[in-house]
Amino acid sequence: MQINFKHQNVEYSCSVAEAKSLAIVLDFEGLQPNHFGTEKASNEVLKLGGFTGDTRVGGSCNVDSLEMIPHCNGTHTETVGHIVNEDIWVGHAALDVVSLAFLVTVGPELAKGTGDTYRPELDAEDWVITREMLEKAIVKVGAIQATKPGALIVRTLPNSSDKCARAYSSENQPPFFTVEACEFINETGVRHLLVDIPSVDRMDDDGLLTNHHIFWNVREKTHELSEDTRQEKTITEMIFVADEINDGIFGLNLQVPAFGSDAAPSRPVVFPAKAVG
């Protein structure tokens, strides 16, 4: 089965048979990724009156109660509602059936080796994703001047599978984007940004969430929407892009449940895309 879609008046085709999920499988009873040292996502058999939701102990069917924190327990998609006072629901924001996505791979570098900046000020030992490395990576998959993607997927190196169960903490801090890198992402015009790190911002950032504010165009140190805020944009964090998936151009189907919340667990699915004709 083929999916055909148009992006900037160019028709693209992708094969459903080549679909790959970028979501980390959330194992409620096993290892799972974690951010900020929060509680693990967990499940519990529903017991209600005389009903037990477990066929192993005589229940008629299996029914679990799930408890999780979408921002911290695995692959999730978030809206500007994450940083503003107003309720902007993720179930309303990620409605594209297919978006044209660029997948790029970058190797974060120590902040002391770059001229890029961050707010608050960078520490020399911070690992960062810079504007220059994003520019170079994007040129390899498609000239940004000719084609502006609807989504950008960023895979970081090294890319070991332990990202699927990594506990991020002050002792194990992930890389993050510089201000200049985030500004460049906005220049590409992408609506959906997907990353394999738990946040586009530094873990300890004095609560500024600088890059979140830049990406959604919310004035820094405020939590107020304005007429310039980009409410239609989303950020998806804690994905995993297997090495077998090469950098390139893809169709992206960002699957998000209709949650009345600023964030929800999500399942990004990509299909290699080719221009038709």
C-alpha positions in Angstrom: 0.0 0.0 0.0 1.3 3.5 -0.9 0.5 6.8 0.7 0.7 9.9 -1.5 0.7 13.4 -0.1 1.6 16.9 -1.2 4.0 19.2 0.5 4.7 22.7 -1.0 3.1 21.6 -4.2 5.3 18.6 -4.6 3.8 15.1 -4.5 5.5 12.5 -2.4 4.9 8.8 -2.2 5.8 6.4 0.7 5.3 2.7 1.3 3.3 1.5 4.3 5.3 -1.7 4.3 8.4 0.3 5.2 6.8 2.0 8.2 9.0 2.3 11.4 7.8 3.4 14.8 10.1 5.9 16.7 8.3 5.4 20.0 10.0 3.7 22.9 7.9 0.8 24.1 6.8 1.6 27.6 7.1 -1.6 29.7 5.1 -0.9 32.8 6.7 -3.9 34.6 10.2 -3.6 33.3 13.0 -1.2 32.4 11.8 2.2 31.0 13.4 5.6 30.4 13.0 8.3 33.1 13.6 12.0 33.4 14.0 14.1 36.6 14.0 11.1 38.8 10.2 10.8 38.8 8.3 7.7 39.7 8.2 4.9 37.1 5.1 4.5 35.0 3.1 1.6 36.6 0.0 -0.5 36.1 -2.4 -2.1 38.6 -5.2 -4.6 38.2 -8.6 -2.9 38.5 -10.6 -4.2 41.4 -14.1 -2.9 41.7 -16.7 -4.5 43.9 -16.7 -8.1 43.0 -14.8 -7.6 39.7 -11.1 -8.3 39.3 -9.5 -7.4 36.0 -7.2 -10.3 35.8 -8.0 -13.5 33.9 -5.2 -15.3 35.7 -7.1 -15.2 39.0 -10.6 -15.8 37.7 -11.5 -12.5 36.1 -13.6 -12.4 33.0 -11.1 -10.0 31.2 -8.0 -8.1 31.8 -8.4 -4.4 32.9 -5.5 -2.4 34.2 -5.3 1.0 35.7 -2.2 2.9 34.4 -0.3 5.6 36.1 2.3 7.7 34.3 3.8 11.1 33.8 3.9 11.7 30.0 6.7 14.3 30.2 9.0 12.0 32.1 8.1 8.3 31.5 8.8 7.8 27.8 8.0 9.0 24.2 5.6 11.9 24.4 4.3 14.9 22.4 3.7 18.3 24.0 2.2 21.6 23.1 2.8 25.2 24.1 0.4 24.5 26.9 3.5 23.1 28.7 4.7 26.7 29.3 1.7 28.9 29.3 -1.2 29.5 31.7 -3.8 28.6 29.1 -4.9 25.1 28.3 -3.7 24.1 24.8 -4.5 20.5 24.4 -2.2 18.1 22.5 -5.1 16.2 21.1 -6.1 19.3 19.2 -2.6 20.3 18.0 -1.1 17.3 16.3 -3.7 16.7 13.6 -1.6 16.3 10.5 -2.2 12.9 8.9 1.2 13.0 7.1 4.0 15.6 7.4 7.1 15.8 5.3 10.0 15.1 7.7 13.7 15.4 7.6 15.6 12.9 9.7 19.1 14.1 10.6 21.9 12.7 12.9 24.2 15.0 14.9 27.0 14.4 17.4 26.6 16.8 20.4 29.8 18.6 21.4 31.1 20.2 24.5 30.0 23.8 25.0 33.5 25.0 25.5 34.2 24.1 21.8 31.4 26.2 20.3 30.5 29.9 20.0 26.8 29.2 20.5 25.0 30.5 23.6 22.2 29.5 26.0 20.2 31.2 28.8 21.3 30.6 31.5 24.9 30.7 30.5 26.5 27.5 29.3 28.8 25.5 31.4 32.0 24.4 29.7 31.1 20.8 30.2 27.6 21.0 28.8 27.0 18.8 25.8 25.1 20.8 23.2 23.5 20.6 19.7 24.6 23.6 17.7 23.2 25.6 14.8 26.2 24.6 12.6 25.8 20.9 13.1 22.1 21.1 12.3 22.7 23.2 9.2 25.3 20.7 7.9 23.1 17.7 8.7 20.1 19.2 6.9 22.1 20.0 3.8 22.9 16.3 3.5 19.3 15.3 3.2 17.8 18.2 1.3 18.6 21.8 0.5 16.5 23.7 3.0 16.2 26.6 0.6 14.4 24.4 -1.9 12.3 22.2 0.5 11.3 23.2 3.9 10.1 20.2 6.0 7.0 20.1 8.0 8.8 18.2 10.7 12.4 17.7 11.9 13.6 14.5 13.5 16.9 14.8 15.4 18.9 11.6 16.3 22.0 12.2 18.6 25.2 10.2 18.8 26.1 7.9 20.3 22.9 6.0 19.6 23.0 3.0 21.8 19.7 1.2 22.5 20.1 1.9 26.2 18.3 5.2 25.4 15.1 3.1 25.7 15.7 2.6 29.4 18.0 5.5 30.4 17.5 7.3 33.7 18.5 10.9 33.1 19.6 12.8 36.2 22.1 15.5 37.4 24.8 12.8 37.2 23.7 11.7 33.8 22.6 14.8 32.0 21.5 14.7 28.4 22.6 17.1 25.6 20.4 20.0 24.7 20.0 22.6 22.0 21.7 26.0 22.0 19.7 29.1 21.5 21.1 29.5 18.0 20.2 25.9 17.1 16.6 26.5 18.2 16.4 29.7 16.3 17.6 27.9 13.2 14.9 25.2 13.7 12.3 28.0 13.6 13.8 29.4 10.5 13.2 26.1 8.7 9.5 26.5 9.4 8.9 23.1 10.9 5.7 22.5 12.8 6.7 19.3 14.5 10.1 18.8 16.2 11.1 15.3 17.4 14.2 14.5 19.5 15.7 11.5 21.2 16.5 13.4 24.3 14.1 14.1 27.3 14.1 17.9 26.7 15.2 20.5 24.2 16.4 22.5 27.2 19.1 21.9 29.8 17.9 19.8 32.8 19.0 22.5 35.3 18.1 25.7 33.6 16.8 27.9 36.5 13.3 27.2 35.3 13.7 29.3 32.1 12.9 26.7 29.5 14.5 29.1 27.0 14.3 26.9 23.9 10.7 26.0 24.6 9.9 29.7 24.6 11.8 30.3 21.4 10.2 27.4 19.6 6.7 28.5 20.4 7.4 32.2 20.3 6.4 32.9 23.9 8.1 35.8 25.5 10.8 34.6 27.9 10.1 34.7 31.6 6.4 34.8 31.0 3.6 32.3 30.7 1.3 34.3 28.4 0.1 33.6 24.9 0.3 36.4 22.4 -0.9 36.8 18.8 2.5 35.7 17.6 2.6 32.4 19.6 2.8 29.3 17.4 0.1 27.2 19.0 0.0 24.7 16.2 3.6 23.5 16.8 4.5 20.4 18.8 7.7 19.0 20.4 8.1 15.2 20.7 10.7 14.0 23.1 12.4 10.7 24.1 12.0 9.0 20.8 14.4 6.3 19.6 15.6 6.1 16.0 17.3 2.8 15.3 20.6 2.8 13.4 18.9 0.8 10.6 16.9 3.9 9.7 19.1 6.1 7.5 19.0 9.9 7.5 16.7 11.3 4.8 13.3 12.4 3.8 10.2 10.7 5.3 6.5 10.9 5.7 5.6 11.3 9.4 2.4 10.1 10.9 2.4 11.6 14.5 -0.1 9.5 16.4 -1.3 11.3 19.5 -4.4 10.4 21.6 -7.1 12.9 22.1 -6.0 13.9 25.6 -7.3 17.1 27.2 -3.7 17.8 28.4 -0.6 19.7 27.3 1.2 16.4 26.7 0.4 12.8 26.0 2.3 9.5 25.2 2.7 9.3 21.4 3.8 7.1 18.6 5.6 8.8 15.7 5.6 6.5 12.6 7.9 7.3 9.6 7.8 6.1 6.0 10.7 6.7 3.6 9.3 9.3 1.1 10.2 10.0 -2.5 9.1 12.8 -4.8 6.8 11.6 -7.5 7.6 12.6 -11.1 
